[in-house]
Amino acid sequence: MKFQGIIPPVITPFTQDGSINRLALRKVFDYLIDNGVSGVFVAGSQGEFFSMTTEEREELFIIAVEETAGRVPVFAGTGAVTTSEAVRLSKAAQKAGCDAVSVIPPYFISPNGDELYDHYASIAKSVDIPVLLYNNPGRVGYTLPISTVKELAKIENIVGMKDSAGNLTYVNELIRQLDSDFAVFSGMDTVIFNILTSGGAGAVPASGNVAPKLVVNLYNAIKAGDLEKAREYQFKLTSLRNAFSLGSFPVVIKEALDMMGFGVGPARLPIKPISEENREKLKEVLIDLDLI
């Protein structure tokens, strides 16, 4: 299994009664896979893991494996505040048949480097599948220290990291200081071009739910050495990423997919639908990108 390419953090559709909407999720999976993604990442931030119970997340792992049916690898978000909960979720992901786990650091609390090392080492030891670290200071309140990442990278099944900070100095230092087989993914859609041309392995772009072909084309253009075309794709993608400001995270991607006919429904409360004025602005962005 190569850790590279475009792996969108998939939204989680819900039915009116609050359960996971398997039919809508299957439609999204089919759309992503048909447009060439390298994998799917479920129960991530864009997938509203924070609004779900442990049991719901475990159910989502099973559904994702069943509905993708081996067509692409399934990455499962198994981060939690406590080590024991993250271990439980990671074991559940492996049992469900997921191919790897991505683990956001503990949020609300602020562990030091030694505590973070022990946290991730315990998770990695609990499963046989690969583990991806996840740097997201905007959501957890702190950055994974590079020194800690370097030590964690010595553990056999810790194979890479997703960075959602978009701090190019930080990412470049990671790539410079770590072995080339440690895969660094961009989690910030606006700097995919920059991170890939610095040696990154791929991207985990929320906007890939809506425009998977555009992000795949960006990745392929860089791999082919066509930086001019890749830069053009990046600027197009940035217009979609900037539209995230039209509503509270993570509702805009769901609104866009609903405009495209996927029927994924709203985000869970307290997040509300975007205003009619902003919905029109979002519609203009999707029209400009030939998505509707």
Backbone hydrogen bonds in HBPLUS format (Angstrom, degrees):
<---DONOR---> <-ACCEPTOR-->    atom                        ^
c    i                          cat <-CA-CA->   ^        H-A-AA   ^      H-
h    n   atom  resd res      DA  || num        DHA   H-A  angle D-A-AA Bond
n    s   type  num  typ     dist DA aas  dist angle  dist       angle   num
A0005-GLY N   A0201-ALA O   3.08 MM 196  6.51 152.7  2.16 141.1 137.6     1
A0203-ALA N   A0005-GLY O   2.98 MM 198  6.41 151.7  2.06 145.5 151.1     2
A0038-SER N   A0006-ILE O   2.77 MM  32  5.29 151.9  1.85 145.1 153.5     3
A0007-ILE N   A0203-ALA O   2.91 MM 196  6.26 169.2  1.92 163.9 167.5     4
A0041-PHE N   A0008-PRO O   2.98 MM  33  5.92 156.1  2.04 162.3 155.2     5
A0010-VAL N   A0041-PHE O   2.74 MM  31  5.80 136.5  1.92 143.5 158.0     6
A0021-ASN N   A0013-PRO O   2.90 MM   8  5.20 173.3  1.90 124.9 126.9     7
A0015-THR N   A0019-SER O   2.79 MM   4  5.44 158.0  1.83 154.7 162.4     8
A0018-GLY N   A0015-THR O   2.95 MM   3  5.20 160.8  1.99 111.2 116.2     9
A0025-LEU N   A0021-ASN O   3.02 MM   4  6.21 158.7  2.06 152.3 159.1    10
A0026-ARG N   A0022-ARG O   2.88 MM   4  6.07 152.6  1.95 149.1 156.2    11
A0027-LYS N   A0023-LEU O   3.14 MM   4  6.46 153.6  2.21 144.9 151.4    12
A0028-VAL N   A0024-ALA O   3.07 MM   4  6.41 153.4  2.14 147.1 153.9    13
A0029-PHE N   A0025-LEU O   2.88 MM   4  6.16 166.2  1.90 155.3 158.9    14
A0030-ASP N   A0026-ARG O   2.88 MM   4  6.09 166.4  1.90 153.3 156.8    15
A0031-TYR N   A0027-LYS O   3.02 MM   4  6.18 156.8  2.07 143.4 149.8    16
A0032-LEU N   A0028-VAL O   2.95 MM   4  6.21 162.8  1.98 156.8 160.8    17
A0033-ILE N   A0029-PHE O   2.88 MM   4  6.04 174.3  1.88 161.8 163.5    18
A0034-ASP N   A0030-ASP O   2.86 MM   4  5.85 160.9  1.89 146.8 152.9    19
A0035-ASN N   A0032-LEU O   3.11 MM   3  5.22 136.3  2.31  96.9 109.3    20
A0037-VAL N   A0032-LEU O   3.38 MM   5  5.96 169.7  2.39 143.8 144.2    21
A0036-GLY N   A0033-ILE O   3.07 MM   3  5.28 163.3  2.09 112.8 113.6    22
A0040-VAL N   A0073-PRO O   3.09 MM  33  6.57 156.0  2.15 160.0 167.2    23
A0075-PHE N   A0040-VAL O   2.76 MM  35  6.02 173.7  1.76 163.9 165.7    24
A0042-VAL N   A0075-PHE O   2.85 MM  33  6.28 153.5  1.92 172.0 165.4    25
A0077-GLY N   A0042-VAL O   2.83 MM  35  6.10 151.4  1.91 160.5 169.9    26
A0047-GLY N   A0044-GLY O   3.03 MM   3  4.85 125.5  2.34  90.6 105.9    27
A0049-PHE N   A0044-GLY O   3.26 MM   5  5.70 164.3  2.29 149.9 151.9    28
A0048-GLU N   A0045-SER O   3.01 MM   3  5.25 160.1  2.05 112.4 114.7    29
A0051-SER N   A0048-GLU O   3.01 MM   3  5.52 158.7  2.05 115.6 122.0    30
A0052-MET N   A0049-PHE O   3.08 MM   3  5.25 164.5  2.10 110.6 115.3    31
A0057-ARG N   A0053-THR O   3.03 MM   4  6.37 159.4  2.08 152.9 158.0    32
A0058-GLU N   A0054-THR O   2.99 MM   4  6.26 158.4  2.03 150.0 156.0    33
A0059-GLU N   A0055-GLU O   2.91 MM   4  6.13 151.3  2.00 144.1 152.3    34
A0060-LEU N   A0056-GLU O   2.86 MM   4  6.12 152.4  1.94 147.3 155.1    35
A0061-PHE N   A0057-ARG O   3.05 MM   4  6.38 149.1  2.14 147.6 154.9    36
A0062-ILE N   A0058-GLU O   3.36 MM   4  6.66 159.1  2.40 143.8 147.8    37
A0063-ILE N   A0059-GLU O   2.96 MM   4  6.28 166.3  1.98 156.3 159.9    38
A0064-ALA N   A0060-LEU O   2.88 MM   4  5.97 163.5  1.91 151.4 155.8    39
A0065-VAL N   A0061-PHE O   3.13 MM   4  6.35 161.8  2.16 149.5 153.5    40
A0066-GLU N   A0062-ILE O   3.02 MM   4  6.25 162.4  2.05 152.3 157.6    41
A0067-GLU N   A0063-ILE O   2.83 MM   4  5.96 165.3  1.85 157.3 161.2    42
A0068-THR N   A0064-ALA O   2.98 MM   4  5.96 151.9  2.06 145.8 152.2    43
A0069-ALA N   A0065-VAL O   3.13 MM   4  6.02 141.0  2.29 134.9 144.6    44
A0071-ARG N   A0068-THR O   2.98 MM   3  5.68 166.5  1.99 126.1 130.6    45
A0099-ASP N   A0074-VAL O   2.84 MM  25  5.35 141.4  1.99 141.3 153.9    46
A0076-ALA N   A0100-ALA O   2.96 MM  24  6.40 156.4  2.02 141.6 147.6    47
A0102-SER N   A0076-ALA O   2.81 MM  26  5.96 158.5  1.86 142.6 146.3    48
A0078-THR N   A0102-SER O   3.06 MM  24  6.23 154.1  2.13 143.8 151.7    49
A0086-ALA N   A0082-THR O   3.14 MM   4  6.40 161.8  2.18 148.7 153.8    50
A0087-VAL N   A0083-THR O   2.86 MM   4  6.06 154.7  1.93 153.5 160.8    51
A0088-ARG N   A0084-SER O   2.96 MM   4  6.17 159.1  2.01 143.5 149.2    52
A0089-LEU N   A0085-GLU O   2.97 MM   4  6.22 165.2  1.99 152.5 155.8    53
A0090-SER N   A0086-ALA O   2.94 MM   4  6.05 155.1  2.00 142.8 150.1    54
A0091-LYS N   A0087-VAL O   2.91 MM   4  6.12 160.3  1.95 154.1 158.9    55
A0092-ALA N   A0088-ARG O   2.97 MM   4  6.21 153.2  2.04 145.6 153.6    56
A0093-ALA N   A0089-LEU O   2.88 MM   4  6.15 150.7  1.97 146.5 154.3    57
A0094-GLN N   A0090-SER O   3.04 MM   4  6.31 159.7  2.09 147.8 152.6    58
A0095-LYS N   A0091-LYS O   2.93 MM   4  6.14 162.9  1.95 149.6 154.6    59
A0096-ALA N   A0092-ALA O   2.90 MM   4  6.08 147.8  2.01 144.2 152.8    60
A0098-CYS N   A0093-ALA O   2.96 MM   5  5.37 156.7  2.02 162.3 155.1    61
A0097-GLY N   A0094-GLN O   3.04 MM   3  5.20 144.8  2.17 101.8 112.5    62
A0101-VAL N   A0130-PRO O   3.03 MM  29  6.50 157.1  2.08 153.2 159.4    63
A0132-LEU N   A0101-VAL O   2.76 MM  31  6.12 155.7  1.82 156.8 164.8    64
A0103-VAL N   A0132-LEU O   2.98 MM  29  6.30 164.4  2.00 171.9 171.5    65
A0116-LEU N   A0112-ASN O   2.90 MM   4  6.16 157.4  1.95 157.6 164.9    66
A0117-TYR N   A0113-GLY O   2.92 MM   4  6.12 153.6  1.99 145.8 153.2    67
A0118-ASP N   A0114-ASP O   3.03 MM   4  6.30 167.2  2.05 150.7 153.2    68
A0119-HIS N   A0115-GLU O   2.95 MM   4  6.09 153.3  2.02 143.8 151.7    69
A0120-TYR N   A0116-LEU O   3.02 MM   4  6.22 174.2  2.02 156.2 155.9    70
A0121-ALA N   A0117-TYR O   2.81 MM   4  5.90 159.6  1.85 154.2 161.2    71
A0122-SER N   A0118-ASP O   2.96 MM   4  5.97 152.4  2.04 141.1 147.4    72
A0123-ILE N   A0119-HIS O   3.21 MM   4  6.52 154.1  2.28 143.3 150.2    73
A0124-ALA N   A0120-TYR O   2.89 MM   4  6.12 168.7  1.91 155.3 158.1    74
A0125-LYS N   A0121-ALA O   2.95 MM   4  6.05 153.4  2.02 142.8 150.2    75
A0126-SER N   A0122-SER O   3.13 MM   4  6.23 133.5  2.35 136.5 147.5    76
A0126-SER N   A0123-ILE O   3.06 MM   3  5.18 132.5  2.30  98.4 111.5    77
A0131-VAL N   A0157-ASN O   2.64 MM  26  5.89 150.4  1.72 167.3 172.3    78
A0159-VAL N   A0131-VAL O   3.01 MM  28  6.09 141.3  2.17 149.4 161.1    79
A0133-LEU N   A0160-GLY O   2.88 MM  27  6.24 162.3  1.91 149.1 144.4    80
A0162-LYS N   A0133-LEU O   2.92 MM  29  6.25 156.7  1.97 138.3 141.1    81
A0135-ASN N   A0162-LYS O   2.74 MM  27  6.15 162.1  1.77 167.0 172.6    82
A0164-SER N   A0135-ASN O   2.77 MM  29  5.98 177.6  1.77 174.7 175.2    83
A0139-ARG N   A0136-ASN O   3.04 MM   3  5.72 150.4  2.13 119.4 126.7    84
A0140-VAL N   A0136-ASN O   3.07 MM   4  6.27 159.3  2.11 154.1 160.6    85
A0141-GLY N   A0137-PRO O   2.81 MM   4  4.76 145.9  1.92 122.5 130.3    86
A0148-THR N   A0145-PRO O   3.03 MM   3  5.24 123.2  2.37 100.3 114.2    87
A0149-VAL N   A0145-PRO O   2.99 MM   4  6.36 159.0  2.03 153.6 159.9    88
A0150-LYS N   A0146-ILE O   2.90 MM   4  6.12 158.2  1.95 152.7 157.8    89
A0151-GLU N   A0147-SER O   3.29 MM   4  6.53 151.0  2.38 137.2 143.7    90
A0152-LEU N   A0148-THR O   2.91 MM   4  6.17 160.6  1.95 153.2 159.0    91
A0153-ALA N   A0149-VAL O   2.85 MM   4  6.00 146.4  1.96 148.7 157.8    92
A0154-LYS N   A0151-GLU O   3.18 MM   3  5.56 157.4  2.23 106.9 113.8    93
A0155-ILE N   A0152-LEU O   2.93 MM   3  5.59 162.4  1.96 119.2 124.9    94
A0158-ILE N   A0155-ILE O   3.10 MM   3  5.59 167.9  2.11 121.2 124.7    95
A0183-ALA N   A0159-VAL O   2.98 MM  24  6.34 154.7  2.05 149.9 144.3    96
A0161-MET N   A0183-ALA O   2.76 MM  22  6.31 149.9  1.85 159.9 166.2    97
A0185-PHE N   A0161-MET O   2.77 MM  24  6.11 167.9  1.79 160.0 163.4    98
A0163-ASP N   A0185-PHE O   2.86 MM  22  6.14 166.5  1.88 162.6 163.7    99
A0187-GLY N   A0163-ASP O   2.59 MM  24  5.13 151.3  1.66 148.6 138.3   100
A0171-VAL N   A0167-ASN O   3.02 MM   4  6.33 165.4  2.04 156.0 160.3   101
A0172-ASN N   A0168-LEU O   2.83 MM   4  5.85 164.0  1.86 146.3 151.2   102
A0173-GLU N   A0169-THR O   3.06 MM   4  6.20 150.0  2.15 141.8 149.7   103
A0174-LEU N   A0170-TYR O   3.01 MM   4  6.34 151.8  2.09 147.1 155.1   104
A0175-ILE N   A0171-VAL O   2.98 MM   4  6.29 165.8  2.00 157.2 159.6   105
A0176-ARG N   A0172-ASN O   2.86 MM   4  5.99 151.8  1.94 142.2 150.7   106
A0177-GLN N   A0173-GLU O   2.87 MM   4  5.90 159.4  1.91 148.9 153.6   107
A0178-LEU N   A0174-LEU O   2.97 MM   4  5.87 141.6  2.12 149.7 157.6   108
A0182-PHE N   A0179-ASP O   3.06 MM   3  5.69 166.9  2.08 120.6 123.4   109
A0201-ALA N   A0184-VAL O   2.75 MM  17  5.43 154.2  1.81 141.6 150.2   110
A0186-SER N   A0202-GLY O   2.97 MM  16  6.38 163.6  1.99 139.0 139.2   111
A0204-VAL N   A0186-SER O   2.74 MM  18  6.04 162.3  1.77 156.3 157.8   112
A0191-VAL N   A0188-MET O   3.18 MM   3  5.98 169.7  2.19 126.0 129.1   113
A0195-ILE N   A0191-VAL O   2.98 MM   4  6.21 165.5  2.00 159.2 162.2   114
A0196-LEU N   A0192-ILE O   2.89 MM   4  5.97 167.3  1.91 158.6 162.4   115
A0197-THR N   A0193-PHE O   3.01 MM   4  6.09 160.2  2.05 149.2 154.7   116
A0198-SER N   A0195-ILE O   3.18 MM   3  5.05 142.7  2.33  93.4 104.4   117
A0200-GLY N   A0195-ILE O   2.79 MM   5  5.22 151.1  1.88 145.8 143.6   118
A0199-GLY N   A0196-LEU O   3.12 MM   3  5.24 160.8  2.16 104.6 110.3   119
A0208-GLY N   A0205-PRO O   2.93 MM   3  5.21 150.7  2.01 105.3 114.9   120
A0209-ASN N   A0206-ALA O   3.10 MM   3  5.95 171.8  2.11 122.6 125.1   121
A0210-VAL N   A0207-SER O   3.05 MM   3  5.50 135.4  2.25 108.6 118.6   122
A0211-ALA N   A0207-SER O   2.92 MM   4  6.14 173.2  1.93 160.2 162.3   123
A0215-VAL N   A0211-ALA O   3.30 MM   4  6.67 159.4  2.35 154.6 159.5   124
A0216-VAL N   A0212-PRO O   2.90 MM   4  6.10 162.9  1.93 155.1 160.5   125
A0217-ASN N   A0213-LYS O   2.83 MM   4  5.96 155.3  1.89 145.9 153.0   126
A0218-LEU N   A0214-LEU O   3.01 MM   4  6.26 149.1  2.11 140.3 148.5   127
A0219-TYR N   A0215-VAL O   3.00 MM   4  6.32 163.4  2.03 152.2 155.4   128
A0220-ASN N   A0216-VAL O   2.85 MM   4  6.09 168.2  1.86 155.1 158.5   129
A0221-ALA N   A0217-ASN O   2.86 MM   4  5.93 154.3  1.93 146.8 153.5   130
A0222-ILE N   A0218-LEU O   3.17 MM   4  6.43 157.5  2.23 148.6 153.7   131
A0223-LYS N   A0219-TYR O   3.03 MM   4  6.33 161.9  2.06 152.2 157.5   132
A0224-ALA N   A0220-ASN O   2.91 MM   4  6.09 138.9  2.08 140.8 152.0   133
A0226-ASP N   A0221-ALA O   2.86 MM   5  5.12 142.9  2.00 160.9 155.9   134
A0225-GLY N   A0222-ILE O   3.00 MM   3  5.00 153.8  2.07 101.7 110.1   135
A0230-ALA N   A0226-ASP O   3.01 MM   4  6.23 157.4  2.06 148.0 155.4   136
A0231-ARG N   A0227-LEU O   2.84 MM   4  5.93 156.1  1.89 145.3 150.8   137
A0232-GLU N   A0228-GLU O   3.16 MM   4  6.42 150.6  2.25 140.5 148.2   138
A0233-TYR N   A0229-LYS O   3.03 MM   4  6.38 155.6  2.09 149.9 155.8   139
A0234-GLN N   A0230-ALA O   2.91 MM   4  6.19 156.1  1.97 150.2 157.1   140
A0235-PHE N   A0231-ARG O   3.04 MM   4  6.28 158.4  2.09 149.4 153.8   141
A0236-LYS N   A0232-GLU O   3.15 MM   4  6.41 152.2  2.23 144.4 151.9   142
A0237-LEU N   A0233-TYR O   2.93 MM   4  6.17 159.4  1.97 151.1 157.0   143
A0238-THR N   A0234-GLN O   2.90 MM   4  6.10 146.2  2.01 146.0 155.6   144
A0239-SER N   A0236-LYS O   3.26 MM   3  5.56 132.8  2.50 101.0 111.9   145
A0240-LEU N   A0237-LEU O   3.03 MM   3  5.32 126.8  2.33 103.4 116.7   146
A0241-ARG N   A0237-LEU O   3.00 MM   4  6.37 161.0  2.04 153.4 159.3   147
A0242-ASN N   A0238-THR O   2.84 MM   4  5.97 156.3  1.90 150.3 156.1   148
A0243-ALA N   A0240-LEU O   3.05 MM   3  5.17 136.5  2.24  99.2 111.6   149
A0244-PHE N   A0241-ARG O   3.07 MM   3  5.60 163.6  2.09 113.4 118.7   150
A0245-SER N   A0242-ASN O   3.32 MM   3  6.18 169.1  2.33 119.4 121.7   151
A0246-LEU N   A0243-ALA O   2.93 MM   3  5.53 165.5  1.96 122.3 125.1   152
A0247-GLY N   A0244-PHE O   3.48 MM   3  6.32 170.3  2.49 121.0 121.5   153
A0251-VAL N   A0248-SER O   2.93 MM   3  6.06 160.1  1.97 149.9 149.5   154
A0255-GLU N   A0251-VAL O   2.91 MM   4  6.20 157.2  1.97 157.0 164.3   155
A0256-ALA N   A0252-VAL O   2.89 MM   4  6.15 158.0  1.94 151.3 157.2   156
A0257-LEU N   A0253-ILE O   2.99 MM   4  6.24 162.3  2.02 148.9 153.1   157
A0258-ASP N   A0254-LYS O   2.96 MM   4  6.17 152.2  2.04 146.7 154.4   158
A0259-MET N   A0255-GLU O   3.01 MM   4  6.30 150.4  2.10 146.2 154.0   159
A0260-MET N   A0256-ALA O   3.09 MM   4  6.40 133.7  2.31 138.8 151.7   160
A0262-PHE N   A0257-LEU O   3.03 MM   5  5.56 169.8  2.04 145.9 144.9   161
A0261-GLY N   A0258-ASP O   3.01 MM   3  5.02 160.0  2.05 102.2 108.3   162
A0271-ILE N   A0268-ARG O   3.19 MM   3  5.95 140.2  2.36 130.9 125.3   163
A0279-ARG N   A0275-SER O   2.81 MM   4  6.02 141.5  1.96 145.3 157.6   164
A0280-GLU N   A0276-GLU O   3.08 MM   4  6.33 148.2  2.19 144.3 150.6   165
A0281-LYS N   A0277-GLU O   3.27 MM   4  6.65 149.4  2.37 138.8 146.9   166
A0282-LEU N   A0278-ASN O   2.91 MM   4  6.16 155.3  1.97 146.9 153.2   167
A0283-LYS N   A0279-ARG O   2.89 MM   4  6.11 153.2  1.96 143.0 150.9   168
A0284-GLU N   A0280-GLU O   3.05 MM   4  6.33 148.7  2.15 143.3 150.7   169
A0285-VAL N   A0281-LYS O   3.20 MM   4  6.56 151.4  2.29 144.0 150.9   170
A0286-LEU N   A0282-LEU O   3.03 MM   4  6.39 161.0  2.07 154.6 159.2   171
A0287-ILE N   A0283-LYS O   2.91 MM   4  6.15 151.4  2.00 148.0 156.2   172
A0288-ASP N   A0284-GLU O   2.94 MM   4  6.13 159.6  1.98 147.4 152.7   173
A0289-LEU N   A0285-VAL O   3.12 MM   4  6.38 137.7  2.31 140.9 151.8   174
A0291-LEU N   A0286-LEU O   2.87 MM   5  5.17 170.2  1.88 161.7 158.3   175
A0290-ASP N   A0287-ILE O   2.93 MM   3  4.93 161.8  1.97 108.5 112.8   176
